[in-house]
Every structure is written in structure tokens, then in C-alpha cells.
Amino acid sequence: MMSQRRGIHLDQSELLCKKGCGFYGNTGWQGLCSKCWREENQREKQKQIQEDWALAERLQREEEEAYASRHQKAQSQPITPFSKFEERKTKEKYSKVNTVTKFFTPSSKTPPKKDAAPFDTQSSPSPSSSTTRHSSVDSDQATREFIDFLKPLKPGREIFKQCRAFTESMVYKRDMGADELSECVQDFYQNLSERLQTQFRGSSDHVESIMDEVEKYMMTRLYKEVFCPETTDDEKKDLAIQKRIRSLHWVTIEMLCVPVDEEIPVVSDSVVKAITDVIEMDSKRVPKDKLGCITRCSKHIFNAIKVSKKEAASADDFLPTLIYIVLKANPPRLQSNIQYITRFSNPSRLMTGEDGYYFTNLCCAVAFIEKLDGQSLNLSSEEFELYMSGQASPHWPQATGASSCSSGSAALNQVHKRLDLLTGLGERQERVMEKARQLESDLIDWTDEVEQKRRDIRKERDVRGCGGCACRKVRVNVKRQGCFPVNTLLMLVALLAQKNRHNITD
């Protein structure tokens, strides 16, 4: 290893939005907060719309000019009877097509459906009953809890009706991209939050609690449609980061400069709880619950650092330890969960507060793991490549002197002896099993042979009509014949087992 240890350092200003608004940024939003990212995205889209509109106008003018020139040429040429016939057939064809299309197209004059009763949990039918009726236990429970929460509120019925209508409309948008789905949900959050702020003036905490319940209800019902959608490469990213973490299994606490002593029982318990919480994140459906797992994991990390150092943990201590926990846990669908939280969480929760701070650190930890190199781990590039390829491991003994070399050689020799012994035992066990299978086969064949002899003797007795004494004599002989091979087989098995025990002992 290198003599100078750099460690992992992240300035707290790097966690904030690059626009300088003071909110936490996100790597998924190019270092911007959700508010600045939406504004930037809207400007880009508006610019693209203007460019597309200008292009459409130019193409339309060119088409009109081309049509006018073709029309002038057509007027200058005489119209033949055959061309008139073709024109008439074309008109008849298009008129029939339009008639059939109008017949099967629903009329725009169809009266609208009457509003359902307030807090009616029955949803309208949709193309796929398995995904739009939301008959799962979690969805039904979330609906009941949402209704119970809204009942005491004056605008509760209107809130529920809007949320239910929006959730049902999202089912028909499953073919949209993930960014478009996220924009629809975030627009709904923003519009509903603004209306609630107008109704509950001076009560931002109350509005925040309502928005939490709105998010819980909507995301529980939409989870299957919006988590890791097929239109994204989230699954591919999950496999890539999982493979990357597996290839870094050799990274030690010392390489990351993690100030945690796992020999202390309390610290070891906190590390285990942190790993459990970050793994549990994948089992949650609501973004708030996923963020809660990240927050609990982070608090266990701070507790482990505090106990190890016997002083309060700093931000420079937290990030390396979080990276170490992620490497130890290798959470399932890590990128999908991060993208899901980024796209569909209440934006105010990611911009401020401890949830936003810990989530931003988790995104930084994942980005660090993806770009990890030897310099980050205080290793030379040669050592890093050896460890990554599996040709060497930091856990293997290294020759640092005569004593370490001799002790390392003794340990390796002992390991090799044990491996050879295990290999020999495995081969012996395989031979014993093979002979046992052969004995079993021979026993089955002998049984069939005895049974066949018994049938033959019985047939011969029936043909001859022998007396009872002869029959009894035949039965006795058959029984005696059956005893000899069975005893022989048992003796063979006992001798074989005793021989193998002597070989193993030797």
C-alpha cells in the first residue's frame, strides 16, 4: 500500500444544488435540486417545442409550394376518361373507409359518467384487470387508510376524488417514458400542494402530512406501473452495480479509512442493523418508507462511529462508512430504488431535511463505487488490478520479513494439508457410495431371482400335486436360501465400512 493515506473526503457544498439555491442536489438531476431541475427541463422542452414548431412550419410551406406546382402541371395537361374513372374510384374507396371508421369510433356526444359517491373505492374498468383494479392487499389497505385519514378534513372528499382519478388515468400512460411519468406525478404533487397551501394558510406541517398520505396512497397503487418500467434501463444498471460490488468484495475497512471498530459488540450490532436497513429498502413501496430505511441505516452508522471514536461523528467519517456498508450489503435493485425515489418522491422531502441529506449521501456513495480506483483506496494501480482480477487478495499473508514469511508459509501448508484431506475424504466417500449402489443393485437382482425360483417351485408343485410335507420342505429350503445371501451382504457392508474407517484414520 501507499505510505500516504488520502481517505475519502467530500465537501458539504458538493451535496448542494449547483444553481446555489441552497437545497440538496442529486446526481440523477446533474447535481441540481428537484426545483431547479424541473425549471431547467421546462426551458429545454420549451426550446425544443419552438424549434419543432419552426421546422413544422417550414416543412408545411415547402409541401404547399410543391403541391401548388403539381396542381399547375396537372391543370395544363388534358384529363383523359381513364383518369376520371381512377379519380372516382379513389373517392369512393376513401368514403367507405371513413364511413366504417366513424361507425366504430365512439361518439363525442356520449354523456359523461356521473360522479361516483364520495370515497367510493370502486375504480373504472381498464384494459388490464390484473394491474388496474389494484386488488392486492397492500393497495386495498392503503385505500382504506387514506379514506380514514381524509374523513375528518373538510376538503377530504375532493382530495380523494382527484387522487383516485389521477391514479386511474396513469394506467393508460404506461407506455410513456419514465421521465414523462415522473413529470406527470410531480405536476400533480405541485398543483395539489398549492391548492392545499391556499386552504390551510399558515399550516405547512398539516399540508405536508396530507401530501405524505397522498404519496402513500398513489405510489402503493401505481408501484407496479412506475417502479423499474420497461421503457428504462434501470434493470441493466441494477445488474451492473451488483456485479461491480461483488467484484469489490475484497475492500477492507482500512482501505476506506472507516473509523469503525467491529470488535466492539455495540458497534458490530449497529453495522448489522445498518446493513439490514439498506437491504430492507427494496421491500418498501412508498418513497417515504424507502427514505426511512436510508435514514435509519445512516443513524446506525453515526452510532457505530460515535462508539468507536468516543466522540461525535463528522461528515468525513460518515461517507466512507456508508460506502463500506453498501459494499457489505450489496442491496438488491439499488439503482432502481434510487431512481424510483428520485422520480416519484415528494420533492420537498429530497430538497431539505435529514431524509434529503442521507439520500444525497447514498447517491454519492453509489457514484463513488462506480468510479472506484486504486488511488481512492490508497493502493497502487498494480495492486488494484491484482485484487480485481482475483490473482491476489489483501486477506492473504504477505512476506514482510522472516517471521511473517515463516508463519505465513506454515499457515498455507496447513491449509493445503486440510484441503488435500478433504479431497481424499470426498474421493473415498464417492467410492463407498459407488460400491453401496452396486450392492443395492445386486440385492435387487438376487431378490428377483429368489422370487422367480419360488414361482417355479410352486408351479412344479401344482403340476405334480405333491403332499404337504414336500411343500413345507420346499418352503424351508427357500427360506434358507434367502438367509445366506442377506447375511453375506450385511457382512460385506460391515467389512467395507470398517476398512474405510481405517483408511480415514490413517
FITOR-979223 format. One line per 8 residues: their letters; for each residue x, z, y of C-alpha. Coordinates in nm, 3 decimals. Each point is the difference from the previous one (the first is absolute). Layout:
BEGIN
a> X:Z:Y | ...
This chain:
BEGIN
mmsqrrgi> 0.000:0.000:0.000 | 0.099:-0.035:0.358 | 0.155:0.300:0.163 | -0.217:-0.023:0.308 | -0.367:0.068:-0.063 | -0.237:-0.174:0.236 | -0.334:0.117:-0.128 | -0.339:-0.139:0.106
hldqsell> -0.095:0.037:0.363 | -0.314:-0.125:0.172 | -0.058:0.061:0.367 | -0.351:0.123:0.073 | -0.043:-0.270:0.265 | 0.018:-0.257:-0.281 | -0.325:0.138:-0.140 | -0.188:-0.076:0.322
ckkgcgfy> -0.166:-0.325:0.105 | 0.240:-0.263:0.136 | -0.232:-0.059:0.295 | 0.074:0.352:0.126 | -0.361:0.119:-0.011 | 0.103:0.330:-0.163 | -0.191:-0.049:-0.326 | 0.158:-0.032:-0.345
gntgwqgl> 0.097:-0.350:-0.104 | -0.021:-0.158:-0.342 | 0.231:-0.237:-0.185 | -0.306:-0.195:-0.117 | -0.085:-0.066:0.365 | 0.355:-0.099:0.097 | 0.073:0.344:0.144 | -0.317:0.011:0.215
cskcwree> -0.285:0.248:-0.008 | -0.344:-0.113:-0.110 | -0.126:-0.037:0.358 | 0.292:-0.211:0.123 | 0.000:-0.201:-0.321 | -0.367:-0.089:0.042 | 0.054:-0.097:0.361 | 0.301:-0.213:-0.093
nqrekqkq> -0.191:-0.155:-0.288 | -0.296:-0.080:0.225 | 0.228:-0.172:0.252 | 0.160:-0.207:-0.274 | -0.338:-0.099:-0.138 | -0.134:-0.087:0.344 | 0.304:-0.217:0.064 | -0.047:-0.170:-0.339
iqedwala> -0.369:-0.059:0.073 | 0.083:-0.165:0.332 | 0.260:-0.221:-0.164 | -0.242:-0.096:-0.278 | -0.272:-0.074:0.255 | 0.231:-0.225:0.200 | 0.103:-0.181:-0.318 | -0.364:-0.045:-0.105
erlqreee> -0.090:-0.146:0.341 | 0.291:-0.243:-0.017 | -0.093:-0.112:-0.349 | -0.362:-0.041:0.104 | 0.098:-0.222:0.293 | 0.219:-0.212:-0.226 | -0.285:-0.031:-0.251 | -0.246:-0.102:0.270
eayasrhq> 0.238:-0.262:0.132 | 0.059:-0.136:-0.351 | -0.375:-0.007:-0.065 | -0.067:-0.183:0.329 | 0.258:-0.265:-0.079 | -0.142:-0.051:-0.351 | -0.353:-0.023:0.143 | 0.106:-0.270:0.248
kaqsqpit> 0.160:-0.203:-0.275 | -0.310:0.033:-0.217 | -0.226:-0.122:0.282 | 0.219:-0.306:0.054 | -0.040:-0.106:-0.367 | -0.327:-0.158:-0.124 | -0.205:0.219:-0.238 | -0.064:-0.164:-0.337
pfskfeer> -0.314:0.065:-0.206 | 0.211:0.173:-0.267 | 0.143:0.249:0.252 | -0.354:0.085:0.116 | -0.096:0.067:-0.361 | 0.300:0.233:-0.048 | -0.081:0.187:0.320 | -0.361:0.054:-0.110
ktkekysk> 0.107:0.131:-0.344 | 0.246:0.242:0.161 | -0.271:0.141:0.228 | -0.239:0.047:-0.293 | 0.275:0.180:-0.201 | 0.079:0.248:0.277 | -0.366:0.065:0.070 | -0.057:0.094:-0.367
vntvtkff> 0.302:0.231:-0.002 | -0.115:0.175:0.318 | -0.350:0.043:-0.142 | 0.128:0.165:-0.319 | 0.239:0.222:0.200 | -0.279:0.119:0.228 | -0.221:0.069:-0.300 | 0.250:0.241:-0.158
tpssktpp> 0.126:0.157:0.326 | -0.185:0.321:0.099 | -0.199:-0.034:0.317 | 0.120:0.171:0.316 | -0.359:0.097:0.071 | -0.010:0.242:-0.290 | -0.121:0.334:0.137 | 0.272:0.267:0.009
kkdaapfd> -0.006:0.284:-0.247 | -0.158:0.317:0.129 | 0.230:0.292:0.058 | 0.027:0.234:-0.291 | -0.094:0.359:0.029 | 0.258:0.223:0.164 | 0.272:0.119:-0.240 | -0.128:-0.239:-0.271
tqsspsps> 0.292:-0.035:-0.238 | -0.125:-0.320:-0.166 | 0.214:-0.294:0.101 | -0.100:-0.364:0.011 | 0.078:-0.225:-0.297 | 0.322:-0.194:0.003 | 0.177:-0.263:-0.209 | 0.179:0.249:-0.225
ssttrhss> -0.194:0.305:-0.117 | 0.312:0.171:-0.135 | 0.171:0.018:0.338 | -0.282:0.004:0.258 | -0.244:0.257:-0.138 | 0.272:0.267:0.004 | -0.148:0.187:-0.293 | 0.314:0.195:-0.075
vdsdqatr> -0.006:0.374:0.014 | 0.244:0.018:0.291 | -0.204:-0.243:0.212 | -0.328:0.180:-0.067 | 0.153:0.338:0.074 | 0.157:-0.129:0.323 | -0.337:-0.137:0.109 | -0.178:0.331:-0.065
efidflkp> 0.268:0.198:0.182 | -0.014:-0.240:0.295 | -0.377:0.034:0.025 | 0.019:0.380:-0.018 | 0.261:-0.001:0.276 | -0.205:-0.226:0.230 | -0.340:0.170:-0.045 | 0.056:0.270:0.269
lkpgreif> 0.123:-0.261:0.252 | -0.242:-0.166:0.239 | 0.151:-0.350:-0.035 | 0.063:0.055:-0.371 | -0.257:-0.254:-0.120 | 0.136:-0.273:0.223 | 0.359:0.073:-0.105 | -0.091:-0.018:-0.367
kqcrafte> -0.196:-0.324:0.047 | 0.292:-0.166:0.181 | 0.258:0.115:-0.255 | -0.210:-0.111:-0.293 | -0.069:-0.341:0.155 | 0.368:-0.053:0.077 | 0.106:0.105:-0.350 | -0.244:-0.241:-0.161
smvykrdm> 0.111:-0.283:0.228 | 0.362:0.053:-0.102 | -0.086:-0.097:-0.359 | -0.055:-0.360:0.116 | 0.343:-0.003:0.168 | 0.207:0.062:-0.312 | 0.162:-0.345:0.030 | 0.142:0.086:0.340
gadelsec> 0.364:0.098:0.040 | 0.103:0.363:0.010 | 0.082:-0.014:0.371 | -0.344:-0.142:0.080 | -0.169:0.271:-0.209 | 0.210:0.264:0.175 | -0.095:-0.141:0.339 | -0.371:0.013:-0.086
vqdfyqnl> 0.025:0.365:-0.109 | 0.212:0.102:0.298 | -0.242:-0.171:0.241 | -0.288:0.192:-0.158 | 0.195:0.327:0.031 | 0.075:-0.067:0.366 | -0.353:-0.104:0.097 | -0.161:0.293:-0.180
serlqtqf> 0.253:0.245:0.144 | -0.068:-0.124:0.355 | -0.376:0.042:-0.046 | 0.047:0.350:-0.140 | 0.231:0.092:0.289 | -0.281:-0.099:0.238 | -0.258:0.210:-0.187 | 0.223:0.304:-0.059
rgssdhve> 0.182:0.027:0.330 | 0.271:0.263:0.010 | -0.012:0.053:-0.376 | 0.282:-0.214:-0.138 | 0.047:0.228:-0.302 | -0.362:-0.053:-0.099 | 0.040:-0.376:0.032 | 0.316:0.015:-0.209
simdevek> -0.178:0.190:-0.279 | -0.281:-0.260:-0.002 | 0.253:-0.284:-0.020 | 0.170:0.176:-0.291 | -0.327:0.006:-0.192 | -0.068:-0.365:0.094 | 0.340:-0.099:-0.138 | -0.059:0.200:-0.318
ymmtrlyk> -0.339:-0.161:-0.063 | 0.106:-0.356:0.076 | 0.337:-0.002:-0.176 | -0.137:0.165:-0.314 | -0.253:-0.280:-0.032 | 0.237:-0.281:0.104 | 0.304:0.123:-0.193 | -0.019:-0.262:-0.277
evfcpett> -0.036:-0.283:0.250 | 0.270:0.095:0.251 | 0.269:0.183:-0.201 | 0.273:-0.242:-0.109 | -0.218:-0.313:0.047 | 0.087:-0.320:-0.183 | 0.066:-0.180:0.329 | 0.316:0.211:0.058
ddekkdla> 0.334:0.044:-0.173 | -0.037:0.380:-0.012 | 0.025:0.008:-0.379 | 0.320:-0.203:0.009 | 0.147:0.244:0.253 | -0.102:0.294:-0.222 | 0.192:-0.142:-0.294 | 0.302:-0.075:0.218
iqkrirsl> 0.028:0.351:0.148 | -0.065:0.158:-0.342 | 0.280:-0.206:-0.153 | 0.226:0.085:0.294 | -0.059:0.375:-0.040 | 0.062:-0.019:-0.375 | 0.334:-0.172:0.063 | 0.095:0.290:0.233
hwvtieml> -0.063:0.274:-0.258 | 0.366:0.102:0.020 | -0.014:0.107:0.367 | 0.083:0.369:0.036 | -0.080:0.265:0.258 | 0.361:0.000:0.119 | -0.006:-0.373:0.074 | -0.302:0.039:0.228
cvpvdeei> 0.133:0.323:0.155 | -0.322:0.178:-0.091 | 0.018:0.371:0.101 | -0.200:0.121:-0.301 | 0.120:0.231:-0.276 | -0.214:-0.063:-0.308 | 0.167:0.289:-0.182 | -0.222:0.235:0.203
pvvsdsvv> -0.335:0.037:-0.184 | -0.210:-0.009:0.318 | 0.175:-0.317:0.117 | -0.036:-0.166:-0.340 | -0.371:0.084:0.002 | -0.042:-0.151:0.348 | 0.180:-0.319:-0.110 | -0.231:-0.035:-0.301
kaitdvie> -0.308:0.053:0.219 | 0.124:-0.259:0.251 | 0.050:-0.255:-0.278 | -0.346:0.077:-0.139 | -0.167:-0.045:0.340 | 0.160:-0.336:0.076 | -0.098:-0.126:-0.347 | -0.355:0.132:0.043
mdskrvpk> -0.040:-0.219:0.310 | -0.092:-0.299:-0.220 | -0.298:0.183:-0.155 | -0.175:0.045:0.336 | -0.240:-0.255:0.149 | -0.034:0.107:0.361 | 0.292:-0.065:0.239 | -0.033:0.353:0.138
dklgcitr> 0.039:0.147:-0.350 | 0.306:-0.216:-0.066 | 0.152:0.118:0.327 | -0.079:0.357:-0.105 | 0.213:-0.047:-0.312 | 0.289:-0.125:0.217 | -0.038:0.296:0.236 | -0.001:0.255:-0.285
cskhifna> 0.305:-0.168:-0.153 | 0.183:0.021:0.333 | -0.084:0.367:0.046 | 0.138:0.081:-0.345 | 0.318:-0.184:0.101 | 0.033:0.206:0.318 | -0.052:0.317:-0.201 | 0.271:-0.099:-0.251
ikvskkea> 0.245:-0.071:0.283 | -0.084:0.325:0.177 | 0.057:0.209:-0.313 | 0.324:-0.184:-0.084 | 0.150:0.020:0.349 | -0.165:0.332:0.093 | -0.093:-0.155:0.334 | -0.255:-0.242:0.140
asaddflp> 0.036:-0.360:-0.116 | 0.081:-0.278:0.245 | -0.112:-0.362:0.006 | 0.346:-0.109:-0.117 | -0.047:0.219:-0.310 | -0.355:-0.118:-0.067 | 0.046:-0.378:-0.031 | 0.282:0.007:-0.262
tliyivlk> -0.197:0.252:-0.205 | -0.313:-0.216:0.023 | 0.203:-0.298:-0.123 | 0.128:0.210:-0.290 | -0.356:0.107:-0.091 | -0.123:-0.361:0.004 | 0.290:-0.105:-0.224 | -0.076:0.283:-0.243
anpprlqs> -0.375:-0.065:-0.003 | -0.012:-0.383:0.009 | -0.367:0.016:0.109 | -0.235:-0.259:-0.151 | -0.119:-0.285:0.226 | 0.201:0.139:0.289 | -0.016:-0.310:0.221 | -0.370:-0.054:-0.067
niqyitrf> -0.079:0.357:0.106 | 0.207:-0.032:0.317 | -0.168:-0.330:0.090 | -0.344:0.142:-0.078 | 0.056:0.296:0.232 | 0.141:-0.226:0.269 | -0.291:-0.243:-0.013 | -0.302:0.226:-0.043
snpsrlmt> 0.083:0.348:0.125 | -0.147:0.136:0.320 | 0.258:-0.128:0.253 | 0.012:0.322:0.201 | 0.119:0.188:-0.309 | 0.305:-0.225:-0.038 | 0.089:0.005:0.370 | 0.023:0.376:0.047
gedgyyft> 0.007:0.329:-0.191 | 0.192:0.114:-0.305 | -0.167:-0.257:-0.228 | 0.130:-0.281:0.220 | 0.348:0.155:0.020 | 0.038:0.049:-0.376 | -0.145:-0.343:-0.079 | 0.244:-0.166:0.240
nlccavaf> 0.287:0.183:-0.171 | -0.123:-0.118:-0.341 | 0.001:-0.361:0.124 | 0.356:0.051:0.127 | 0.104:0.147:-0.336 | -0.138:-0.301:-0.189 | 0.172:-0.239:0.241 | 0.327:0.190:-0.051
iekldgqs> -0.032:-0.023:-0.380 | -0.057:-0.375:0.021 | 0.319:-0.048:0.206 | 0.213:0.264:-0.172 | 0.370:-0.084:-0.035 | 0.326:0.175:-0.082 | 0.073:0.096:0.359 | -0.333:0.184:0.026
lnlsseef> 0.093:0.209:-0.305 | 0.361:0.067:0.106 | 0.124:-0.231:-0.276 | 0.230:-0.297:-0.003 | -0.156:-0.339:-0.072 | 0.183:-0.012:-0.336 | -0.142:0.336:-0.111 | -0.349:-0.098:0.115
elymsgqa> 0.008:-0.325:-0.200 | 0.129:0.181:-0.311 | -0.280:0.257:0.020 | -0.268:-0.264:0.065 | 0.117:-0.212:-0.296 | 0.009:0.301:-0.233 | 0.370:-0.041:-0.078 | 0.067:0.346:0.140
sphwpqat> -0.192:0.310:0.101 | 0.077:0.287:0.235 | -0.110:0.236:-0.279 | 0.283:-0.115:-0.226 | 0.324:0.205:0.011 | 0.273:-0.155:0.213 | 0.377:0.057:-0.039 | 0.113:0.208:0.296
gasscssg> 0.289:0.177:-0.174 | 0.140:0.107:-0.337 | -0.250:0.279:-0.057 | -0.301:-0.205:0.101 | 0.123:-0.289:-0.211 | 0.046:0.217:-0.310 | -0.334:0.176:0.042 | -0.171:-0.332:0.063
saalnqvh> 0.161:-0.154:-0.310 | -0.105:0.297:-0.212 | -0.356:-0.025:0.125 | -0.010:-0.374:-0.066 | 0.143:0.044:-0.348 | -0.263:0.260:-0.078 | -0.273:-0.230:0.126 | 0.131:-0.289:-0.211
krldlltg> 0.015:0.221:-0.311 | -0.358:0.109:0.049 | -0.109:-0.357:0.049 | 0.178:-0.106:-0.319 | -0.162:0.288:-0.187 | -0.344:-0.099:0.127 | 0.065:-0.360:-0.099 | 0.103:0.105:-0.350
lgerqerv> -0.305:0.221:-0.037 | -0.220:-0.285:0.105 | 0.153:-0.233:-0.257 | -0.034:0.261:-0.275 | -0.359:0.064:0.089 | -0.068:-0.373:-0.015 | 0.153:-0.020:-0.350 | -0.204:0.299:-0.119
mekarqle> -0.319:-0.155:0.137 | 0.081:-0.331:-0.168 | 0.051:0.169:-0.339 | -0.314:0.206:0.048 | -0.199:-0.318:0.067 | 0.151:-0.155:-0.315 | -0.098:0.307:-0.205 | -0.350:-0.016:0.141
sdlidwtd> -0.027:-0.364:-0.100 | 0.129:0.074:-0.351 | -0.245:0.286:-0.036 | -0.290:-0.226:0.097 | 0.113:-0.264:-0.250 | 0.035:0.262:-0.278 | -0.347:0.138:0.076 | -0.150:-0.348:-0.023
eveqkrrd> 0.185:-0.057:-0.327 | -0.129:0.327:-0.154 | -0.351:-0.078:0.119 | 0.020:-0.343:-0.162 | 0.126:0.152:-0.328 | -0.286:0.248:0.004 | -0.251:-0.281:0.039 | 0.161:-0.196:-0.283
irkerdvr> -0.005:0.300:-0.237 | -0.362:0.071:0.088 | -0.097:-0.359:-0.072 | 0.189:0.013:-0.330 | -0.183:0.321:-0.091 | -0.335:-0.153:0.079 | 0.081:-0.302:-0.215 | 0.124:0.204:-0.299
gcggcacr> -0.261:0.271:0.035 | 0.257:0.275:-0.069 | -0.095:0.363:-0.046 | 0.012:0.280:0.250 | 0.337:0.134:-0.127 | 0.178:-0.327:0.062 | -0.151:-0.022:0.347 | 0.116:0.349:0.081
kvrvnvkr> 0.345:-0.088:-0.128 | 0.012:-0.308:0.219 | -0.103:0.203:0.305 | 0.270:0.256:-0.070 | 0.262:-0.271:-0.035 | -0.106:-0.158:0.326 | 0.022:0.330:0.178 | 0.342:0.065:-0.143
qgcfpvnt> 0.113:-0.345:0.105 | -0.121:0.079:0.351 | 0.197:0.324:0.021 | 0.338:-0.148:-0.075 | 0.028:-0.249:0.290 | -0.149:0.243:0.258 | 0.250:0.271:-0.087 | 0.280:-0.250:0.008
llmlvall> -0.102:-0.121:0.345 | -0.020:0.353:0.136 | 0.345:0.079:-0.137 | 0.141:-0.319:0.156 | -0.146:0.087:0.342 | 0.138:0.357:-0.020 | 0.347:-0.121:-0.100 | -0.002:-0.263:0.278
aqknrhni> -0.100:0.259:0.263 | 0.270:0.242:-0.121 | 0.262:-0.275:0.015 | -0.093:-0.091:0.358 | 0.016:0.364:0.108 | 0.356:0.021:-0.135 | 0.093:-0.321:0.184 | -0.144:0.127:0.330
td> 0.183:0.332:-0.039 | 0.329:-0.180:-0.066
